[in-house]
Amino acid sequence: MLEFATDYRFGVSSFVTSPKTEPAEPWWRRFGAFLHEQWIFAALLGLVWSGDALALLTDHGRSPLLILPITAMAVLAIFGRRHPVRCGLAAAVLLCGTTAVVRLTDANVYSLGLESVLPTENLAGLLLVLYLFQFRPVRKAIVVTAALVVACLAAVVFRDGTTYSLSQTVGFGFLQLLLATGTGLYLRGKWLVRDDALDSPIRVLLRRQWPVIAALSILLFLEFARSNGSLIALVVVLLGGLVMSVLAVFAPMRPVEAAMLGSVALVLTALVMRFLGLEAESGLLGPVPISSTGAGMLLLTFATRHAEPRRAVRSGVALVAAALFALFVTPLEGGSYGDLSDQLQSVFLGGLLLAISVGTGMYFRARDEERAKSVQAAVSDAQHAERMALARELHDVVAHHVTGIVVQAQAAQLVAAQNPKAATDALARISESGTEALTAMRRLVASMRGAEPAGASEATEQATTNLEADLQALVAATQRVAGHAGAPTVNLRVDLGREIPPEVARSALRVVQESLTNAEKHALDASYVQVDVRADLANLYALITDDGTMARRQPVGGSGGYGLVGMRERIELLGGRFRAGPGEHVGWRVEVVLPLAEQTEEVGQR
């Protein structure tokens, strides 16, 4: 007998053939499987809980009753993976209740890091915040995290704690909160965007740079925690370190510019410190702040990895010069500038850090080049496989129709003199076969390439033997079709002075047409597109530029993504060179060089 059964664990329904239900799995096995999912966090919580329990039991000044709330906090953190919102709210309530008990009983609470907060409570709260931002909507995660932060601040303020200052505790707690939130968002695979939204380059960069953000945040916190000088000196040092840290985070986008701006920030920090008579505490490089040292190393590493060798060298020279300037100009504690031996020691250590930064950048640069070669080899293999598949399809589909055309044409020639009507019928069949062959070929191209953009092939299908006239017609048609407010103006300059082979002319026309289509679809805030086409005795040159911003927009209806690939393949098949990328200052730039000599020789031989 068939029965309709529903499995409430997975939310699915199915037909079962047996009226008997399977026995439920024992609870200890389900709990063991649950712990297996997060055995690392469970083990860490167990170790911290054991240390807290031992300290509470052996110290007579502390209340053993606190073992109960820290045990409940550990349990809530473990189950927080499945129910982070409920467990987070329960943990906030539990923290407030424990604070009230400690306040009423005058119990002695020890801590590590956060004043008056037990390590188990601290770790459990961090895990709950991580789970909230990893598994739940951001709005709910922010609300529950705020409740946990308020409960933690209440514990710091109302529990008995005099070991650390409140500012240091709040700074350390903020650093922990930042790391837990960032880790949860990274594991979530998003950065505050919806599933159907397209990531911008900045969001992708921030998601990739989260270890750098965490490391620089730690250095800034250490800079803040170890400061014993004046408040103005601390503000100047932190502001300079923050500027250099932000530049280091965004350095992969503009490595040379970020390194130059970082050098300027370091020099300005040193000048402000000296002119205001502020004293800096000694760090790895003498008076150079440790946050600025770490950010400078990252700037140099990114410049070495991403920039051209000459520009990377200039960036490194600028950063080293700025560090030496800060080393010899910034006053140390006590109003001195450091003796010669300390300065030489700092210079030696700086050279070691310089070698580490450059070596790390060169290592990753080599890995990037190897990865690019692997990708290029994979692309070449894929292109070869596509060509083989295309050849097979041409043989199996198109060749069949073409063979029929040839046979029918030969038959028509034989019977044309004796039976003109039969020849006429053969011509009709030839026309039908030709139409079928053309349809099959277009279908084949569409299946191999994917859907072409609307109007992509119109320009080349209607091309003539006059390239200049075809380009002018294309520009006129583009302006007529895209003649709406905000559409970029196309400026055409053609200087040929000779006849262009048909194959080269069609390819150049196709490149210009596709570039104009891309500018219309993707260029943000573009006001004009410049098209320059010229020729000499050896080559045909085409340059298409626009003044749009570096950001790209998603066209309405999406994009097939085959434009640049098709242009590159078309140019390389003719032995030319193709380059597409950001312009020198703004916009997008497409450069094409097509050889003419070989094509001219072939034309002359025909």
C-alpha positions as CSV (number, residue, x, y, z in Angstrom):
1,M,0.0,0.0,0.0
2,L,1.4,3.4,-1.0
3,E,1.5,6.2,1.6
4,F,2.5,9.8,1.2
5,A,5.1,10.6,3.8
6,T,6.8,13.9,4.7
7,D,10.3,14.2,6.0
8,Y,10.2,17.2,8.2
9,R,14.0,17.3,8.7
10,F,14.6,18.1,5.0
11,G,11.3,19.6,4.0
12,V,10.6,17.2,1.2
13,S,7.8,14.7,0.5
14,S,8.0,11.3,-1.1
15,F,6.1,8.1,-1.7
16,V,7.0,5.1,0.5
17,T,5.9,1.6,-0.1
18,S,6.1,0.4,3.5
19,P,3.6,1.5,6.2
20,K,6.2,1.0,8.8
21,T,8.3,4.1,9.8
22,E,12.0,3.7,10.3
23,P,13.2,3.9,13.8
24,A,14.6,7.3,14.8
25,E,18.3,7.7,15.1
26,P,19.5,7.8,18.7
27,W,20.0,11.3,20.0
28,W,23.7,10.7,21.0
29,R,24.5,9.8,17.3
30,R,22.7,12.9,16.1
31,F,24.6,15.0,18.7
32,G,27.9,13.3,17.7
33,A,27.3,14.1,14.0
34,F,26.4,17.7,15.0
35,L,29.7,18.1,16.9
36,H,31.6,16.5,14.1
37,E,30.5,19.5,11.9
38,Q,32.4,21.9,14.1
39,W,34.8,19.8,16.1
40,I,37.5,22.5,15.9
41,F,35.4,25.1,17.6
42,A,34.0,22.6,20.0
43,A,37.5,21.5,21.0
44,L,38.6,25.1,21.4
45,L,35.6,25.9,23.6
46,G,36.3,22.8,25.7
47,L,39.9,23.8,26.3
48,V,38.9,27.4,27.3
49,W,36.0,26.2,29.4
50,S,38.4,23.7,31.2
51,G,40.8,26.5,32.0
52,D,38.1,28.8,33.3
53,A,36.6,26.0,35.4
54,L,39.9,25.1,36.9
55,A,40.6,28.8,37.8
56,L,37.2,29.2,39.4
57,L,37.5,26.0,41.5
58,T,41.1,26.6,42.7
59,D,41.0,30.3,43.5
60,H,39.2,30.9,46.8
61,G,38.4,34.5,45.9
62,R,36.3,33.5,42.9
63,S,32.8,32.0,42.9
64,P,32.6,28.4,41.6
65,L,28.9,29.1,40.8
66,L,30.1,30.9,37.7
67,I,30.9,27.5,36.1
68,L,27.2,27.2,35.4
69,P,26.8,30.3,33.2
70,I,30.0,29.7,31.3
71,T,28.9,26.2,30.6
72,A,25.6,27.5,29.3
73,M,27.5,30.0,27.1
74,A,29.6,27.2,25.6
75,V,26.5,25.2,24.8
76,L,24.8,28.2,23.2
77,A,27.9,28.7,21.1
78,I,27.9,25.1,19.9
79,F,24.2,25.1,19.0
80,G,24.6,28.6,17.5
81,R,25.6,27.1,14.2
82,R,22.1,25.7,13.7
83,H,20.2,28.5,15.5
84,P,22.4,31.6,15.6
85,V,19.6,34.2,16.2
86,R,18.0,32.3,19.2
87,C,21.3,31.4,20.7
88,G,22.7,34.9,20.3
89,L,19.7,36.5,22.0
90,A,19.9,33.9,24.8
91,A,23.6,34.5,25.2
92,A,22.9,38.3,25.6
93,V,20.3,37.6,28.3
94,L,22.7,35.2,30.0
95,L,25.5,37.7,30.0
96,C,23.3,40.3,31.6
97,G,22.1,37.8,34.2
98,T,25.7,36.8,35.0
99,T,26.6,40.4,35.4
100,A,23.8,41.0,37.9
101,V,24.9,37.9,39.9
102,V,28.5,39.0,39.9
103,R,27.5,42.6,41.0
104,L,25.3,41.3,43.8
105,T,27.7,38.7,45.2
106,D,30.9,40.8,44.7
107,A,32.5,37.8,43.0
108,N,36.0,38.1,41.6
109,V,36.1,37.7,37.8
110,Y,39.4,37.3,36.0
111,S,39.7,38.0,32.3
112,L,42.1,37.8,29.3
113,G,41.7,40.7,26.9
114,L,38.2,42.0,27.7
115,E,38.1,43.3,31.3
116,S,35.7,41.5,33.6
117,V,34.6,39.0,30.8
118,L,35.5,35.4,31.3
119,P,37.4,33.9,28.3
120,T,34.7,31.3,27.7
121,E,32.1,34.1,27.5
122,N,34.4,36.0,25.1
123,L,35.0,33.1,22.8
124,A,31.3,32.0,22.8
125,G,30.2,35.6,21.8
126,L,32.7,35.7,19.0
127,L,31.5,32.4,17.6
128,L,27.9,33.5,17.8
129,V,28.7,36.7,15.9
130,L,30.6,34.7,13.2
131,Y,27.6,32.3,12.8
132,L,25.2,35.2,12.6
133,F,26.9,36.9,9.7
134,Q,27.7,33.6,8.0
135,F,24.2,32.0,8.0
136,R,21.6,34.7,8.7
137,P,20.4,37.9,6.9
138,V,22.6,40.8,7.6
139,R,19.8,42.9,9.2
140,K,19.1,40.2,11.8
141,A,22.8,39.6,12.4
142,I,23.3,43.3,13.1
143,V,20.4,43.4,15.6
144,V,21.5,40.3,17.5
145,T,25.2,41.4,17.5
146,A,24.2,44.8,18.9
147,A,22.4,43.0,21.8
148,L,25.6,40.9,22.4
149,V,27.7,44.1,22.3
150,V,25.5,45.9,24.8
151,A,25.5,42.9,27.2
152,C,29.3,42.8,26.9
153,L,29.7,46.5,27.6
154,A,27.4,46.1,30.6
155,A,29.6,43.4,31.9
156,V,32.7,45.5,31.4
157,V,31.2,48.5,33.2
158,F,29.3,46.9,36.0
159,R,31.4,44.0,37.0
160,D,34.4,44.6,39.3
161,G,37.4,45.1,37.1
162,T,40.4,47.4,37.6
163,T,43.2,45.8,35.7
164,Y,42.9,47.5,32.3
165,S,41.7,50.8,31.2
166,L,38.2,51.1,29.6
167,S,39.6,52.5,26.4
168,Q,42.0,49.5,25.9
169,T,39.1,47.1,26.6
170,V,36.8,48.8,24.1
171,G,39.5,48.9,21.5
172,F,40.3,45.3,21.9
173,G,36.7,44.3,21.8
174,F,36.1,46.4,18.6
175,L,39.0,44.6,17.0
176,Q,37.6,41.2,17.9
177,L,34.2,42.2,16.6
178,L,35.7,43.4,13.3
179,L,37.5,40.1,12.8
180,A,34.5,38.0,13.7
181,T,32.2,40.0,11.4
182,G,34.6,40.0,8.6
183,T,35.3,36.3,8.8
184,G,31.6,35.5,8.8
185,L,31.0,37.7,5.8
186,Y,33.9,36.1,4.0
187,L,32.7,32.5,4.7
188,R,29.2,33.7,3.6
189,G,30.7,34.4,0.2
190,K,29.0,37.9,-0.1
191,W,29.7,41.4,1.0
192,L,26.4,42.9,1.9
193,V,24.9,42.3,-1.5
194,R,21.9,40.4,-2.7
195,D,22.1,37.2,-4.5
196,D,20.9,38.7,-7.8
197,A,23.2,41.7,-7.6
198,L,26.4,42.0,-9.5
199,D,29.6,42.4,-7.4
200,S,31.5,45.6,-8.1
201,P,35.3,45.5,-8.4
202,I,35.6,47.2,-5.0
203,R,33.4,44.6,-3.2
204,V,35.3,41.8,-4.8
205,L,38.6,43.4,-3.7
206,L,37.5,43.9,-0.1
207,R,36.3,40.3,0.1
208,R,39.7,39.1,-1.2
209,Q,41.6,41.5,1.0
210,W,40.1,40.5,4.4
211,P,43.4,39.0,5.7
212,V,45.1,42.2,4.9
213,I,42.4,44.2,6.6
214,A,42.6,42.0,9.7
215,A,46.4,42.3,9.9
216,L,46.4,46.0,9.6
217,S,43.6,46.4,12.1
218,I,45.7,44.4,14.6
219,L,48.7,46.7,14.0
220,L,46.6,49.8,14.4
221,F,45.2,48.4,17.7
222,L,48.7,47.6,18.9
223,E,49.7,51.1,18.1
224,F,46.8,52.4,20.1
225,A,47.3,50.0,23.0
226,R,51.1,50.6,23.6
227,S,50.9,54.4,23.4
228,N,52.0,56.2,26.5
229,G,52.6,59.6,25.0
230,S,50.5,62.7,24.4
231,L,47.1,62.4,22.8
232,I,48.0,64.6,19.9
233,A,51.0,62.4,19.0
234,L,48.7,59.3,19.2
235,V,46.2,61.0,16.9
236,V,48.8,62.0,14.3
237,V,50.4,58.5,14.3
238,L,47.1,56.7,14.1
239,L,45.9,59.0,11.3
240,G,49.0,58.4,9.3
241,G,48.8,54.7,9.8
242,L,45.1,54.6,8.9
243,V,45.8,56.4,5.6
244,M,48.6,54.1,4.7
245,S,46.5,51.1,5.7
246,V,43.6,52.1,3.5
247,L,46.0,52.6,0.6
248,A,47.5,49.1,1.2
249,V,44.0,47.6,1.1
250,F,43.2,49.2,-2.3
251,A,46.8,48.8,-3.6
252,P,46.0,45.9,-6.0
253,M,43.8,48.2,-8.1
254,R,46.4,51.0,-8.4
255,P,49.7,49.7,-6.9
256,V,52.1,52.5,-8.1
257,E,49.7,55.4,-7.2
258,A,49.0,53.8,-3.8
259,A,52.8,53.4,-3.1
260,M,53.4,57.0,-4.0
261,L,50.6,58.3,-1.9
262,G,51.8,56.1,1.0
263,S,55.2,57.7,0.7
264,V,53.7,61.2,0.9
265,A,51.6,60.2,3.9
266,L,54.7,58.9,5.7
267,V,56.7,62.0,5.0
268,L,53.8,64.3,6.1
269,T,53.5,62.3,9.3
270,A,57.2,62.8,10.1
271,L,57.1,66.5,9.3
272,V,54.0,67.1,11.5
273,M,55.6,65.2,14.4
274,R,58.8,67.3,14.2
275,F,57.2,70.7,13.7
276,L,54.8,70.2,16.5
277,G,57.5,68.8,18.8
278,L,55.7,65.5,19.2
279,E,57.6,62.4,20.3
280,A,57.2,59.0,18.8
281,E,57.7,55.7,20.6
282,S,60.4,53.3,19.4
283,G,59.2,50.5,17.1
284,L,60.8,48.1,14.6
285,L,62.2,51.0,12.6
286,G,62.9,53.4,15.4
287,P,60.4,56.3,15.4
288,V,58.5,54.9,12.3
289,P,55.1,53.7,13.6
290,I,54.6,49.9,13.4
291,S,51.2,50.4,11.6
292,S,53.0,52.5,8.9
293,T,55.8,50.0,8.7
294,G,53.3,47.1,8.0
295,A,51.3,49.1,5.5
296,G,54.5,50.2,3.7
297,M,55.6,46.6,3.4
298,L,52.3,45.7,1.9
299,L,52.4,48.6,-0.5
300,L,55.9,47.5,-1.7
301,T,54.7,43.9,-2.0
302,F,51.7,44.8,-4.2
303,A,53.8,47.2,-6.3
304,T,56.3,44.4,-7.0
305,R,53.6,41.9,-7.8
306,H,51.3,43.9,-10.0
307,A,53.2,46.9,-11.5
308,E,55.6,46.9,-14.4
309,P,59.2,46.4,-13.3
310,R,60.4,50.0,-13.9
311,R,57.4,51.5,-12.1
312,A,57.7,49.0,-9.3
313,V,61.3,50.1,-8.8
314,R,60.3,53.7,-8.7
315,S,57.6,52.9,-6.1
316,G,60.1,51.0,-4.0
317,V,62.6,53.9,-4.1
318,A,59.9,56.3,-3.0
319,L,58.8,54.2,-0.1
320,V,62.4,53.5,1.1
321,A,63.2,57.2,0.8
322,A,60.1,58.1,2.8
323,A,61.0,55.6,5.5
324,L,64.6,56.9,5.8
325,F,63.3,60.5,6.0
326,A,60.9,59.5,8.8
327,L,63.7,57.6,10.6
328,F,66.1,60.5,10.7
329,V,63.5,63.3,11.2
330,T,60.9,62.1,13.6
331,P,62.0,62.6,17.3
332,L,62.0,59.7,19.7
333,E,60.9,59.7,23.3
334,G,63.0,62.0,25.4
335,G,63.2,64.7,22.7
336,S,66.1,63.1,20.8
337,Y,66.4,61.8,17.3
338,G,68.2,58.6,18.3
339,D,71.9,57.9,18.3
340,L,73.8,56.7,15.3
341,S,74.0,53.1,16.4
342,D,70.2,52.8,16.9
343,Q,69.7,54.4,13.5
344,L,72.1,52.0,11.8
345,Q,70.3,49.1,13.5
346,S,67.0,50.4,12.3
347,V,68.4,50.8,8.8
348,F,69.7,47.2,8.8
349,L,66.3,45.9,10.0
350,G,64.6,48.0,7.4
351,G,66.8,46.4,4.7
352,L,65.7,43.0,5.9
353,L,62.0,44.0,5.8
354,L,62.6,45.5,2.3
355,A,64.0,42.2,1.1
356,I,61.1,40.3,2.6
357,S,58.6,42.6,0.9
358,V,60.3,42.5,-2.5
359,G,60.8,38.7,-2.3
360,T,57.2,38.1,-1.4
361,G,56.0,40.3,-4.3
362,M,58.3,38.5,-6.7
363,Y,57.2,35.1,-5.5
364,F,53.5,36.0,-6.1
365,R,54.4,37.6,-9.4
366,A,56.0,34.4,-10.6
367,R,53.0,32.4,-9.5
368,D,50.7,34.8,-11.3
369,E,52.8,34.4,-14.5
370,E,52.7,30.6,-14.2
371,R,48.9,30.7,-13.6
372,A,48.5,33.0,-16.7
373,K,50.6,30.5,-18.8
374,S,48.4,27.6,-17.6
375,V,45.3,29.5,-18.4
376,Q,46.6,30.4,-21.8
377,A,47.5,26.8,-22.5
378,A,44.1,25.7,-21.4
379,V,42.5,28.4,-23.7
380,S,44.6,27.2,-26.6
381,D,43.6,23.6,-26.0
382,A,40.0,24.6,-25.8
383,Q,40.2,26.7,-29.0
384,H,41.8,23.7,-30.8
385,A,39.1,21.4,-29.6
386,E,36.5,23.9,-30.7
387,R,38.1,24.1,-34.2
388,M,38.1,20.3,-34.4
389,A,34.4,20.2,-33.4
390,L,33.7,22.9,-35.9
391,A,35.5,21.0,-38.7
392,R,33.4,17.9,-37.9
393,E,30.2,19.8,-37.9
394,L,31.1,21.5,-41.2
395,H,31.8,18.0,-42.7
396,D,28.7,16.4,-41.3
397,V,26.1,19.2,-41.8
398,V,27.2,21.8,-44.3
399,A,29.2,19.6,-46.6
400,H,26.1,17.4,-47.2
401,H,24.2,20.3,-48.6
402,V,27.1,21.7,-50.7
403,T,27.7,18.2,-52.2
404,G,24.1,18.1,-53.3
405,I,24.4,21.5,-54.9
406,V,27.5,20.4,-56.9
407,V,25.8,17.2,-58.1
408,Q,22.6,19.0,-59.1
409,A,24.7,21.7,-61.0
410,Q,26.6,19.0,-62.9
411,A,23.4,17.3,-63.8
412,A,21.9,20.5,-65.0
413,Q,24.9,21.2,-67.3
414,L,24.5,17.7,-68.9
415,V,20.8,18.0,-69.7
416,A,20.6,21.8,-70.3
417,A,20.9,21.4,-74.1
418,Q,18.4,18.5,-74.6
419,N,15.9,19.3,-71.8
420,P,15.8,23.0,-70.6
421,K,12.9,22.3,-68.3
422,A,14.9,19.7,-66.4
423,A,17.7,22.3,-66.0
424,T,15.3,24.8,-64.7
425,D,14.0,22.3,-62.1
426,A,17.6,21.5,-61.1
427,L,18.3,25.2,-60.6
428,A,15.3,25.4,-58.3
429,R,16.6,22.5,-56.3
430,I,20.1,24.1,-56.2
431,S,18.5,27.3,-54.8
432,E,16.7,25.3,-52.1
433,S,19.8,23.4,-51.2
434,G,21.8,26.6,-51.0
435,T,19.2,28.1,-48.7
436,E,19.4,25.0,-46.5
437,A,23.2,25.1,-46.4
438,L,23.2,28.8,-45.4
439,T,20.6,28.1,-42.7
440,A,22.7,25.2,-41.4
441,M,25.9,27.2,-41.4
442,R,24.2,30.1,-39.5
443,R,22.8,27.6,-37.0
444,L,26.2,26.0,-36.6
445,V,27.9,29.3,-36.0
446,A,25.2,30.3,-33.4
447,S,25.7,27.0,-31.6
448,M,29.5,27.2,-31.5
449,R,29.7,30.9,-30.6
450,G,26.5,31.6,-28.7
451,A,23.9,34.2,-29.5
452,E,25.5,37.3,-31.2
453,P,24.4,40.7,-30.1
454,A,21.6,42.2,-32.0
455,G,22.9,43.8,-35.1
456,A,26.4,42.5,-34.6
457,S,26.8,41.0,-38.1
458,E,24.9,43.6,-40.1
459,A,27.9,45.8,-40.8
460,T,30.1,43.0,-42.1
461,E,27.3,41.3,-44.1
462,Q,26.7,44.6,-46.0
463,A,30.4,45.4,-46.4
464,T,31.7,46.7,-49.8
465,T,35.2,47.0,-51.2
466,N,35.5,50.6,-49.9
467,L,36.6,50.4,-46.3
468,E,36.3,54.2,-45.7
469,A,32.8,54.3,-47.1
470,D,31.8,51.3,-45.0
471,L,33.2,52.9,-41.8
472,Q,31.3,56.1,-42.5
473,A,28.1,54.2,-43.1
474,L,28.7,52.2,-39.9
475,V,29.3,55.4,-37.8
476,A,26.2,57.0,-39.3
477,A,24.1,54.0,-38.6
478,T,25.4,53.8,-35.0
479,Q,24.6,57.4,-34.4
480,R,21.1,57.0,-35.9
481,V,20.3,53.9,-33.8
482,A,21.7,55.2,-30.6
483,G,20.6,58.8,-31.0
484,H,19.2,59.2,-27.5
485,A,20.1,61.6,-24.7
486,G,23.4,60.6,-23.2
487,A,24.6,58.5,-26.1
488,P,28.3,59.1,-26.9
489,T,29.3,61.0,-30.0
490,V,31.4,59.0,-32.5
491,N,34.3,60.9,-34.2
492,L,35.8,59.1,-37.2
493,R,39.3,59.7,-38.8
494,V,40.3,57.6,-41.7
495,D,43.7,57.8,-43.5
496,L,44.2,54.9,-45.9
497,G,45.7,56.1,-49.1
498,R,45.6,52.7,-50.7
499,E,43.4,49.7,-51.5
500,I,42.8,47.4,-48.6
501,P,42.4,43.6,-49.1
502,P,38.8,42.5,-48.6
503,E,39.7,40.1,-45.7
504,V,41.5,42.8,-43.8
505,A,38.8,45.4,-44.5
506,R,36.0,43.1,-43.3
507,S,38.0,42.3,-40.1
508,A,38.7,46.0,-39.4
509,L,35.1,46.9,-40.0
510,R,34.0,44.2,-37.6
511,V,36.4,45.4,-34.9
512,V,35.2,48.9,-35.1
513,Q,31.5,47.8,-35.1
514,E,32.0,45.6,-32.0
515,S,34.0,48.3,-30.2
516,L,31.2,50.8,-30.8
517,T,28.6,48.3,-29.5
518,N,30.7,47.7,-26.4
519,A,31.0,51.4,-25.8
520,E,27.3,51.8,-26.0
521,K,26.6,48.9,-23.7
522,H,29.4,49.1,-21.1
523,A,31.0,52.6,-21.0
524,L,29.7,54.6,-18.1
525,D,29.4,58.4,-18.5
526,A,31.0,58.3,-22.0
527,S,30.6,61.5,-24.0
528,Y,32.5,60.5,-27.1
529,V,34.2,57.6,-28.9
530,Q,37.2,58.3,-31.1
531,V,37.8,56.0,-34.1
532,D,41.2,56.3,-35.9
533,V,41.9,54.0,-38.9
534,R,45.1,54.4,-41.0
535,A,47.3,52.3,-43.2
536,D,50.9,52.3,-44.3
537,L,52.8,50.0,-46.7
538,A,52.9,47.1,-44.3
539,N,50.0,47.3,-41.9
540,L,46.5,48.6,-41.2
541,Y,46.1,50.3,-37.8
542,A,42.8,50.8,-35.9
543,L,42.5,52.6,-32.6
544,I,39.1,53.0,-30.8
545,T,39.0,54.9,-27.5
546,D,36.3,56.4,-25.2
547,D,36.2,58.7,-22.2
548,G,34.0,56.6,-20.0
549,T,34.8,55.7,-16.4
550,M,36.7,52.6,-15.4
551,A,33.6,51.0,-13.9
552,R,31.5,48.8,-16.2
553,R,27.8,48.6,-16.3
554,Q,25.7,45.5,-17.0
555,P,23.7,46.0,-20.2
556,V,19.9,45.5,-20.3
557,G,19.2,41.9,-21.0
558,G,22.8,40.8,-20.3
559,S,25.8,40.3,-22.6
560,G,27.0,37.2,-24.4
561,G,30.6,38.0,-23.5
562,Y,31.9,36.9,-26.9
563,G,32.8,40.3,-28.4
564,L,36.4,40.6,-27.2
565,V,37.0,36.9,-27.8
566,G,35.6,37.1,-31.3
567,M,37.7,40.2,-32.2
568,R,40.9,38.7,-30.9
569,E,40.3,35.4,-32.8
570,R,39.5,37.3,-36.0
571,I,42.6,39.4,-35.8
572,E,45.0,36.6,-34.8
573,L,43.8,34.4,-37.6
574,L,45.0,37.1,-40.1
575,G,48.4,37.3,-38.3
576,G,47.6,40.6,-36.6
577,R,47.9,41.9,-33.1
578,F,45.0,42.8,-30.8
579,R,44.9,44.6,-27.5
580,A,42.0,45.8,-25.3
581,G,42.1,47.3,-21.9
582,P,41.9,50.5,-19.8
583,G,43.0,53.7,-21.5
584,E,46.0,55.7,-20.4
585,H,43.9,58.0,-18.1
586,V,40.2,57.2,-18.6
587,G,37.9,55.0,-20.6
588,W,38.6,51.9,-22.7
589,R,41.1,51.4,-25.5
590,V,41.1,48.9,-28.4
591,E,44.2,48.7,-30.6
592,V,44.4,46.5,-33.7
593,V,47.3,46.0,-36.2
594,L,46.6,43.9,-39.3
595,P,49.3,43.0,-41.8
596,L,48.8,44.0,-45.5
597,A,51.8,42.7,-47.3
598,E,51.0,39.0,-47.2
599,Q,47.3,39.6,-48.1
600,T,48.4,41.8,-51.0
601,E,50.7,39.1,-52.4
602,E,47.9,36.6,-52.2
603,V,45.6,38.9,-54.0
604,G,48.2,39.5,-56.7
605,Q,48.6,35.8,-57.3
606,R,44.9,35.2,-58.0
